[in-house]
Amino acid sequence: MELRDFQKEVLDSLRGYLNSLLQQNTNYSKVLKSTPELASDIHIPEKAWVSLGLGDYQRAVGGDGNPIPNICVKVPTGGGKTLLACHSIDLINTLYRFKQTGLVLWIVPTQQIYAQTLKNLRNREHPYREVLDRASANNTLILEKSDLFNSSDVDANLCVLLLMLPSASRKSKETLKVFKDNSGYTSFFPNEEDFQAQEVLLRSCPNLDTFTEGMGIFGNYPLTSLGNVLRLSKPIIILDEGHKAYSTTARETIFGFNPSFLLELSATPPAKANVLVRVSGAKLNDEEMIKLDLHLINKSSVDWKSTISEAVSRRTSLEDQAKEYEQNTNVYIRPIMLIQVERTGRDQRDGRFIHAEDAKEYLITQHGIPIEQVAIKSSEKDDIEGIDLLAQECGIRFIITKQALQEGWDCPFAYVLCILSNSQSETAMTQLIGRILRQPYAKKTGTKELDECYVYSFQRDTGKLVSGIKHNLESEGLGDIVGRMAVDTNGENPDYTPKHVMKYRKKFKQFEGKVYLPIFAIQDEEGWREVRYQSDILARLDWSKIDVSKLSGLSLRDSNPVDDIRTIGFSGSALGVTSSQFHKDPLDFDIEYVARQLLDIIPNPWVSYDLAGKAYQVLLSVYDDRAISNNLVFIVEEFRKHFAKEKELLAEGLFTDLLNSGVVKFFLLRGHSEPIERNNVTVASRKQLTLLDGGKLKKNLFKYVPEEDINGLEKSVAVYLESQHQLLWWYRNISRTGYRIQGWRPHRVYPDFIAASRSADNTGYDKVFVLETKGDQLFGNLDTEYKRKLLALCNKQAVERSLDELYSEELGRSFVFEMIDESSWENQLNKLLNT
């Protein structure tokens, strides 16, 4: 499963923290070794955090007294937390623990999430398991607390133990399996008659649970419990829905497992969490992972049957669209409708409340729905247990529930939610919204109806309903996209913020449907289309052209910088069990490991392995094996920088070659693209942009310009454009939905402004200005310089293209693309508009 851009950013942030952690370990390891009394004052995870400028850090200390690297990643529901966790395990093991094996404790909050995670991790064909298998060289064990394992298993495998948060509670430890003595774990402990070894073990890990056997001077024995195994193994802890584990009991229990690293994943982390990176809901939307817009249809009818009928009609229409989409793409989607009722209990069907069987009966008798297409999901009845709802042979199209699907249930085929519950069920109802948001295959279809989701209700307080949905989206970590709701309120006027489709000002109506802008296009079997990075650029790169010879210039340290680091936070017991027995010697330069660290840059594992090997040979021509192995972490980071730079050069060169050969052209796709207004959609704001004196805008092409979407520099430019007599109109291009330019990098460029000058006869326009603004703080960074080069290329192409290719009578005679810098924006615009 290919990582999304925001997921790569998360892992890059984690990689940065791990490297900082190693650096701080290096800085302080000798100090702590010579003056151990300073250990309580020097908290290395905090030092690593602060050195990155991440602000305040909440310290965590294990039951063994060692500091715990304790960080949180904020990822909205639907953002792939489990996938990120799997990749994070690999990074933490290889960059920090220098091993491929060991114990991972994966803690989840609910039974539903537990069952789903366990199923996916045990499926060797699932992307989550594939990531773990690559990380462990196919030596992965997925365990539950009832599964016995021994020390050899942990030495030789990546052992992932799933545990529900309540199971780890220390409140009633005597009654729980995790903390009970179990003879199945004796391999982790010394022989019970070896009193000296027992004493050494208890000194090395002082928070082990013990019991006394009346041995007098020989003291206590450690319990051979799973809890004690965890403490001795110093696991990586993955804490799913980490915000649910901030009670005093939960934190004491988790820290008491002596983790070598604690990674929390949460959509809504508490204020005291050490949040390393925050992923916004907008990022998920940009990556086409969620269905937006969300349409809320609140019926005025008092008859629930009328509401369910309209929802059924919507689902049927969606299935028709899905069948047509499958015929064109061979991609299968079966839209599913969720129905929330008031009662599901066997003895609760009394006619006063809407029961699951009432809804099922109505679907079958009045709408002719085959019985095998209708399922009930409740605490008493589970018609979907063990069924793969995504399989083509599955016929289920309707799922009736009360609240059993509130949390942890994931089926991206769910499109329609029909709410038949009463007004007292706001919380349960709004929690179901998250179940219809995920986009099938995490990819937009291009069919509007299949890229959005639908909620039907009846006789509700719409304002309260919208408020509840907003609150739920915020609890799912999607608070920044709550405005993407289109609401049919039957005449009501609640406090909501709908999307806004751009409409032309009356005086510019003559241009409606006629304004197109040039793009980089490529031809396929169906004609010309916009260039796509993955299929048209990345897939064509000739990786053999990457130059690895420059790596011979790397300067390596002469000594091993990690000798004093490997045991910090996860030192072995004093039984003579050395770390080398638990993992392979970190002095081995493992090309396969290096290749894995390059996969987000070079997505083909065979190519990645080949280039890593060639790069290694280049280093061998300068350094010996010992020097190379001692600098493994540094070398990996330098390889990543080098190959990323080489990839960029390859992509830019390829893009230039495609242009020069005519395979790619920069022109107007009249008849193939939509005019600009169809793509310019924004979230409506209660505050619109005005002039500095509060006056209204008059030259903006579209009626609507939200002030919240414009920063200080952009506002200055907008007001300037408004005052220019020679300009006929201008508009604020909308990021992620408006006019875009696809170059040789994955990210498309969305210029900030489009403006047009008056034609000589004053009846139209003859020059179009495409403007991208950039603040001084971003001056010179790689992204800014890329955009500058891309806009320069657009200018060059616009000049070289023939009029027949690039222009039409409605569009004027020239285009100018310009990067506007904050330090000189007015001077640049003066020159640009007066030449």
N, C-alpha and C positions, 0 to 999 in steps of 0.2 A: 504494500500500500504506500503510494507516494505521499510524502509529507507535504502539507500545505505550507505556504510561506510563513504564516504566523506560527505554525508549529516548529518550523526551522528556527525562527527567531527565539522561541522559548528555549529550544535546546542549545542555541548559541549562547543565550544568557546563562544557562546552567553550566555550559562548558567554561564560560568566563569566570563564574564563581569557583568552579573546581580548580581552575588554574590559579586563581588568587589564593585559594585554600592551600594549594601545594606550595606556593611562594611564601606564604606566611609560615607554614610548617618549616620550610627551609630557614627562614629568618630567625625563628625562635627555638628550633629544636636543640641547638647547642646551648642556648641560654637555659632552657628547662632541664637539660641533662646535667649541667654544672651547678645550677641553683634550683633544685626542684621545689623549694619553698615558694618560688614565684608562680607556680602553676595556677594557683587560685586567682592571681591577678591578671594573668595573660590568657585571655579567651580567644584562641586562634580563629574559630569560626566567625567571631565578631570582628576581629582584625581584618579578615578576608572581606567581610561584608562592607565595612567602613572604607576600606581601601578602594573599593569600586564606587564610592560616593553614593551608596544606597540609603544613607540616613541611619536612623536609630535601629538597633538590633535587640531583640528579646533573647537573652541567653537561655540555653537549656543544658542541663547537666545530667548525665546518666546515673543510675544507681551505683555504678562503680566509681563515680567521681570524675569521669572524663567528660570534657565538653562535647556537645553534640552539634554538628552542623545541622541546622534546623531551618528549612526554607519552605516557602509556599508559592505555588503557581496558581494564579487566578485564571481559570478557563471556564467560559460559559457552558451550560448544558448543550451538548451537541458538538463540542469543540474537540472531541477525541482525547479525553483525559486518560483513558486506558492505554491508548497508543503512545501517548507522551510518556506515561509511566514506564512502559516497556523499553522505550528508547533511553529513558533516563537511567534505568537500571544498568544498561550497557555502559553509558557514560560514566556513572559513578564507580562501577566496578573497574573499568579500564583506566580512567584518568586519576582516580583517587585511591582505590583499593588495590590496583594493579593485579587483577585476577579475573578469571572468567567464571569461577565457581563460588560457592558460599551460599548463605541462607538469606532469603528475602522474606520479610513478613509483610504481607499485603492485607491491610485492615480495611474492611468495608462496613457501612453503617446498618444495612438492612438485608433481609433474606433475599429479596428480589435482586438486588445488586450483586449479592454473593453468588446466587445461582447463575446469573448471566455471565459474570466474570469467570467463574469456574468453568462453565461450558466453553467459553471462547478460548481460554488459556489451555484447555485440554485438547482442543481441536487442532491437530498439527497442520491443517490447511488454512487455519485462520491467520490473518495478518499479525495479530498480537503474538501468537505463538511463534510465528515465523521470525519475528524480531528477536524473541528470547532465544530461539534455537540458533540464530546467527551469532548472538552474543555469547553463547555457551559452547559453540562448536557442536551443536546438536546433543548436548548433554543437559537437558532440562527435565526437572521433576516438578510436577504440580501436585501439591499436597494439601490435605485437610487435617484438622487437628486429630481426627481419628486414625490417620495413617501413620504407622510407625516408620521411622527411618533411623539410620545410624550415622556415626561420624564419618564413615567412609563415603556414604551417599553425599554428605555435605562437602567433603574434600574433592570429590570427583564430578560433582554436578552443580548446576545452578538450581537450587531448591527453592521454589516459590510456595510459601505456606499461606493459604488464605484463612483469614480469621474474621469473624464478625465482632464488631466493637463490644457488644455486651458480653461476649465470651471471654474477653480479656479483662473484664472488670475485676478489681481487687476487693470489691466490697464484700464478696462472699466467696473468697478464693478456696476455702476448704471444701466447698461443694462443687467446684468446677474442675473439669478434666484438665484444663491447661496447667493448673497448679497442683494436681495430685501426683503422688509418687507413682511411677510406671516403670516396670522392669524392662520395658521395650527400649528404654533410652540409656541403658547402662554403659554402652560403648563410649559415651561422652564423659564418663566419670571414672576415677581411679577405683581399683578394687576396694571394697568396703573394709578389708582388713589392713589396707595400706594407710595407716593413720597419719603418717607423715605427709603423704601425698594429699590426703583429705585436708590437712591443715594448710598446706601450701595453696591448694585450690581455693579455699575460703578466704585466704589473705589476698589472692590475686583478683577474686571476684567477691567482694564482701557482701553483696546484696542477694546472695543465693538463699533460697528458702531451705531451712534445715529442720531436722528433728533429732532428739537425743535418745540414744539407745542405752543409757545408764552406764556408759563406759568411763565415767569419772574423769580422770585427767585427760582422757583422749578426746573429750569435748563432743561437738556436734558432727552429724553427717549431713551432707547436702542431699536433698530429695532428688531422686532421678526423675524429675518431672519435665514436661514440655516447657514450662515456664523457665526452669533453670537452664535447659538446653538453649533457649533463646538468649538468655543473659550471657552464657558462655560464648555463643556464636557471634555475638555483636552484629546483628543483621542490619541490612538496609531495611528501613521501614517505609512502605508506601501507604499513605493515609488518604484513602478516597473520601470525598466529602469531609475534608479536614475540619471544617467549621463546626461539625457535630461532636468533635472530640476535644472541647476546651474546658470541660468541667475539671475541677481539681482532681477527682478520682481518675478520670480518663488520662489526664496529662501525667500524673504520677505513675500510672500503670505503664503507659507507653515509654516514658523516659526510663522506667525501671527495667525495661528489656535491654538496656545498654546499647542502643542502636549506634552503629558507626556513621549512619547518615539518616536523617528523617526528611522525607519529601511529602509535603501535603499538597493535594490537588483539590481546589474548591472553586465553585462559582461565586460564592459570597464569603470570602475570608473575613474573620473578625479584625477589628482595628489593631489588635496586638500581634497579628501574624506577621512573620517576616516575608513579605510578598516580594519575590524576586522579579516577577514580570506579570503584567496585567494584560490579558487578551480581552478586547472589547467585543461586544456583540456585532458591531459593525464589521469587524475583521471576518467573522463567520459569514456574514452576508456578502462581503466582498469576494470571499472564496466560494460562494454559491453553495454553502452547506446547509442553509436553512430556507424554508419556504416563507417568503415575504413577497407581497403584502399579506397580512392577516385580515380576512374579511369577517366582520361581526354583523350578523343579520338578526335583529331582535324583532320578532313578530308581535303584532298587536293582538292577534287572535288569542282567545282564551282556550282554544282546543289544542292540546298537545299533539294530536294526530295530524293537524294541519302543518305544524312545525316539522314533524318527522317526515311528512310527505315531501315537503320542499327540500329537506336535506337529502332524502333519497334521490330526488330528481337531480340534485347537484352531483351526487356521487355517480349516478348513471352517466351524466354528461361527461364527468371526468374520465370514466372508464372508456367511453367512446374516443375521447382525446388520446388516452393511453394506448388504445389499440392502433390508432392511426400512427402514433409516435413509434410504436413497436414495428409496424410495417416499414417505416422509413429508416429506422436505426437498428432494428433487431434488439432493442433494449426493453426488457419486460417490466411493466409497472401495473399493479392491481390496486387501485385506490380503495382504501378501507375507511369505513365510517364508524366512529366511536359514539355510543349513545349512553349518556349518563341518566340513570333513573333514580328514583327515591328509595326503592326497596328491592332487595334481592333474596332475602331469607325465605326458606321453604314455607314457613307458616305466616308470612307477612303479606300475602296477597289478599287484601281485604276490600279492595275497590276504592278506598279513600286515597291511597297513594299510588303513584305510577310504579308498577312492579316490572322487573326484568321480563317476566313471562308475558305481561301485557304487551310490551314493546315487541317481543319476539312473535307473538301471535298476530299482531297487527301487520308486521312485515310479511309474514307468510301468507295470511289470508287476504289482505287488502292489496298488497303489492306483488304478490306472486313470487316472493323470494324463496328459492329452494331452501329447505331446512338445513342442508349441509353448509350453506353460506352464512348462517347466523350462529354466533357463539356467545356464551355467557361467561364472564370472568368475575367471580366473587370468592369470598372466603369459603363458601360451601361447595361451589361448583366452578370447575376450571376446564372449560371446553378447549382451551388453547394450549394446555400443558403438553410439552413435548412436541408441539407442531412448529415447523419452520414456516412462518407466515410469509416469508419472501420467496418460497419455492413456487414454481409455476404450477405444480400439481396441487397446491393448496387452493381450496375454493373459498375460504372465508373472506367475506366482504363486509360483515357487520359484527362488531363486538359490543356487547351490552355490559355495562358495569355500573357500580356506584362509586367506589373509590379504590378498587383493587389495582388500577393502573396509574395511580397518582405518582409513583416514584419508581425509578429504576427500570421501567419498561421501555423498550426501544423498538419501534417498528416504523421505518421511514415511509412505508406505504400508507400510513394513516394520514388522511387529508381533511376529513370532515368530522367536526365534533358537534353533536346534537345534544343540547342541554335540556333535559326534561325534569331536572330536580327542582326542589323548592328554594325559596330565597334564603333559607337557613344554611344552605350548603355552598356558600360562596367560596370558602377555602378549598374544599374538595373539587369544586368545579374549575376554579382558576388554575389549580395545579395540573389539571388535565390538558391545559393549553400547550404545555411543553411537549406533550406526546405527539402533537401533529405538526411540530415545527421542522423536524429534520427532513432534509431533501434526500429522496432516493439516490443512492450511489454518490451522495455528497456532490452532486453536479446538477446545474440547471439544465433543463431540457430544451429551452428556447421556446417552449409552448407556454404562453402566459398562464393559462389555467392550471397547468401542472407544476408551475413554479410558485404557487401561492397556496394558502390554506384557508379553511372556512369554519366559522362557528355559528351555529343556529341556536337561538333561544326564543322564549316567548314570555310575554307579560312580565318583563324584568324592569327594574330601575336601571335604565341604560347607563346613566352616569356612574352609579355604584358598580355596575358590571364592568365598565371600561376601567374604572379605578382598580377593581379587583384583578383584572387581567394585567394591568400595568404592574401592580404589586407582584404578581406571580412572575412576570418576565424579569423583574428586578431580582427576585429570589433565584432565578435561573441564571443570573449573571448577564442578562440581556437588557438591562435597564436603558442602555443608550440607544436602543432601537424601538422603544415603546411607541414612537410616533408612527411606525409603519403599520397602522391599522386603518382600514377603510370601514366605516360604520354606517349601516343602514338602520336608522333609529325610528322609522315610521313617524317622522316629523319632530322628534325630540331634539333638543339641543344640549347634549351633555358636555362636560369639560373634557374634550379629547383633542388630539392633534393629528389630523389625517394627512396623508400624502398630498402633494400638490402637483398637478400636471401643468406644465408651462403653457400659457396662452399668449398670443401676440397682442401687443397694443393695437388699438383700432387703426391708428395711422400707419402701422406697418403690416396690416393684413395682406397687402399685395404680395408680400414675400412668403406668406404661409405655405408650407409644403414645397418651397423652392430653394431653401438654403441648405446646401450640402457643403461639406468640407473634405479635402483630399485625405486619403489614407494610404498606407502601404498595403498593397494587395497582391495576391498570388493566384494563379489559375489552377483549378483542379477539373475533374470530369464534368462538374456542373457549371463551370464558368469561373469568373473572378470572384474572390472573396477576401476578407481581411486576413492579413498574416497572423498566424498563431505561433506562439513561442515554442510550445512543446513539440508540435508535429512538423513545423516548417523550419525552425532554427535548431533547437536542441537535438532533434532526431537526425539532422544532417551534419552535425559536427564531426570532423575527422580527428578523433582523439590522437591518432598517430603523429599529428603535427605538433603536439605539445612538446615543448623544449624542456627537458629535465636537466640539461647540462649546467644551467645556472645554479643549481643546487649545490654544486661543488664549492661554491663560495660561502656556504654556511660555516659559521665559527662555533665550534662546540666546546663545552667545558671539558676539562681534563679529568675531573672526578665525578663520581656518582652523586647527584644532588638529592637523591631520595633515600640514601642509606638510613638516615635518622628519622625518616617520615613514615615508613611503611607500617610501623607498629602503633603510631599515635592514634588513639581512639578505638583500635581494634586489636590490641596486643594479645598474643596467645596466652594460655594459662601457664602457670609455673611448673607444670608437670613435665616440662621438657618438650612439649609439642611446639615446634618452631613454625613460623608462618610459611616456610617453604613446603611444609607438609599439606598446607591448605590450598596453596595456589602455586602456579608455576613461577619460576624465578623471573622477576621483572627485568633482569638483565638480558633476557632473550629478546632479540628484535624480531617480533612476530609480524610478518608482512600481511598476513590475513587480518590481524587486528588493525594495522595501519590502513588497510584497504577499506575496512568497515567505517573508519572515521572519515573517509573521503566520499562516502556514498551520497551524501546530500549535495555534493559538488559534481561528482561523476556518477550518475545514477546507474550505470551498468557495472555490476560487481566484477565481471571478468576484466573489463577495461581498467577498473579501479585497481584490481589486484596486479595487473600487468604494469601499470604506471608506477604503483608503489614499489614493485620489484625493480624497475629500471632506475627509479630515484635512489633506491637503496644501493644499487651497484655504483651509481655516481658517487655516493658518499664513501663507499668502500675504496674508491680510487684515491681518496684523500685521507680517510681515517680508518683505524682498525675497528674490529667488532666491538671491543670493549668500550671505546669512546662513543661509538654510535649507540650502543645499548644504554649507556649511562645517561644519554640525552634524549631518551625516547619521547617524553612528553613534549619537550621543546621542538623536536624534529617533526612530530605530528602537526603541531600548530604551524610550523613553517611550511610544511607540505601543503596544508590547507590554504594558506595565503598564496602560495605559489600557483597551485592548480586553479584556484578561483580566478587569479589574475590571468593565467593562460587561457582559461575557459572564456573569459570576457574578450580577450584578444581574438580567439578563434571565432567567437560568435559575431564580433564586429566585422572581421574579415569576410566571413561567410555572407553576412548581410550585404556588404559592399559588392561582393562578387555576384550575388543574386540580382542586385540592382543593375550592375553593369551589363549583365548578360540578358536582361529583360525578363528574367523569371519573376522577379518582383518589380512592381511599378508603383509610382506614387501618383495617384490620380483620383478623380471623382468617380465613384461607382454609381452613377445615375442609373436608376432602375434596379439596383441591387441593395442599396443602403436606404435607411429611413432618413427623412429630413431631421434636422437637429432637434426640433421641438419634441419629437417622439421619444428621444433618449434623455431629454433634460427633465428629470422628475426629482423633486426634493420634498423634504418633510416640511409641512406648513408651519410657519412661525407666527406667533401673535405680534411680533415686532418686525416690521419691514425696514429695509435700509432707506435712509433719507439723506439729504444734503446736510452739510455741517450746521446750517441755520435751521434745520428741521423741515425744510421745504421738500416737496415731492420730486422724485426722479421723473424725467420726461423722455430721455433718449434710450432708456433700456428697452431692448427689443421685446422682452416679455414683461408682463404686468407685475410679476412677483419676484422680489429679491429679498430673501430672509437675511436679517442682519447677523444672526447668530453664526452663520456659516462663513463670515468674512472677518479676517484678522485686521490688525491696524494698518499694515502696508496695503493690503487688498482694498480696504475702505478708501484709503487715500487715492489709490489708482482709479477706483470706481468714480469717486467725486471728480477727479481730474478729467476722465473721459466724458463725463456728463457735461463739462464746461467747454469742450472743444467744438467750435463752430463747424470745422471741416468734417467732423464725424456725423454720419447719419444716424447710426445706432450702435449700441454695444450690449453685451449680455455677460453675465457671470456663468461660466461653464460649471456644471455640477459634477463633482468628483464621483467616480465609480459608475455614473449613469450617463454622463454627457459625452461630448466629443472626445475621442481618445486617439493616441498615436502609439501603435505597437512597433517597437524597435527591436534591437537584438538582445535586450534584457527581458526577464520574465514579466516585470511590472510594466503595465501600460502607463503612459503619461497623459494626464488630464490637464491641459492648459487652463489657467485661471480665468482668462478673459478672451472674448472674441469681439472685435470691433470692425466697423466698416466705414470708409470715407464716402462722401457724396460724389456722385458722378458729375462730369462737367456740365451736363444739361440739367442737373439738379432733380432728376426724376428717379434715380436709383443710386447704386454705389459701384465703385470701380476698383477698390482695393480693400482686402480683408486682412486685418492684423490679428495674429494668434499670439497671445501674450502669456508667459509663465512668470510669476513673481517669485522672488526668493529672498528671504531675510538674511541679514549680514551674518547671523550665527551659523548659517548653512553654507556660507561662501566657501568654495574650494573643496567641499566634501565630495565623495565619489558620486553620490546620487545627483548632486547639482551639476557636476561636470559632465555626467552622462546626458542629462537633459539638455545641457548647453550644446553638446556635440550633435544630439539628435535633432534639435531645432535648426542647427546650422545645416545639417543634411537635408532637412525638409526645405529650407530656403534654396539650397543648391538644386534639388530635384524640381522645385516649382519653376525655377528659371529655365532648366534644361528641357522640361516636358513641353511637347507641342500643345498649342491651344486646343486642338481637337481632343487630346488626351486629358487635359487638366481642367479646362474651363467650359462654360456654357454661357449663353447670353444672359441668363438670370443671375449669374454669380460674379460678374465683374471680370476684370482682366488680370489681376495679380493677387498673390498671397505673400504675406511677410510673417515670418515666425521669429519671435524675439524673447530672450531671457531678460527680465527686468530686475536689476539688483537694488536692494533697499537703499544703499548708500548713494545711488545716482539715478534713482527711478525717474525723477522729473526731467532731468537733463536728457536721459535716454528717450523718454516719450516725446519731448520737444523736438529732438532730431528726427525721430521716427515719423512723426505725424506731419512734419513740415518739409519733407523731402519728396 
